[in-house]
Amino acid sequence: MTNWRAVIVGFLLIVVLGIVGLTLPVVGQLAAGLIGGFAAGYLAGGGLGRGFWHGLLAGAFGGIVAGLLVALVVGIAGWAGGPAGGLVTGIAGVGIFAVAVIVSFVLALESAIAGAVGGALAD
């Protein structure tokens, strides 16, 4: 059974620390995923598998939010550029979507590993 409280706490940590982590572009997001995944796994407890699952969920939701924020920024930039900007950002959107999917997978996997560690330490 999924402990949604643990997933939501981990997700919120990922989002808040990810926003704060924008000052250190790559390291900040990686640290946010590790800390949020660990927290989700630790709160859920139950060993490696349960911690892995809860960290994975928290990281996946965090990755989705990160992808949506990137899409929002690109969309606003396209509006500012007028019709030509809209065309350019529309074409670039496919590549940005691919990058967002990759970032979501990386964030989910690192959070899952940290969640497994947290779940093991909770017991």
Residue, then its C-alpha position, 0 to 999 in steps of 0.5 A: m500500500t502506498n503511503w501518499r503522505a510520504v510521497i507528497v512530503g518527498f515531492l514537496l521537498i524535491v520541488v522546493l529544493g529544486i527551485v532553491g537549487l536553481t542557483l547551482p543548475v545541475v547540482g541543485q536538482l540532483a541534491a533535491g532529488l536525492i533529499g526528497g527521495f530519501a525523505a519519502g523512503y524514510l517516512a514510508g519505511g518498510g525496507l529497500g523495496r518500499g523505500f524504492w517505490h516511494g522515492l520513485l513516485a516522489g521523483a516522478f512527480g517532481g520530474i513532471v513538475a520540472g518538465l511543466l515549468v520548462a514548457l511554461v518558460v519556453g511558451i512565454a518566451g515564444w509569446a514574447g517573440g511574436p509569430a516568428g518566436g512562436l514558430v521557433t519555440g514550437i519547433a524547439g518544443v519537441g527537443i525540449f520535451a525530449v530533454a524534459v522526459i530524460v530529466s524526469f527519468v533521471l530524477a525518478l531513478e535517483s530519488a528511487i535509489a535514495g528512497a531505498v536507502g531511506g527505507a532501509l535506514a528507517d527499519 
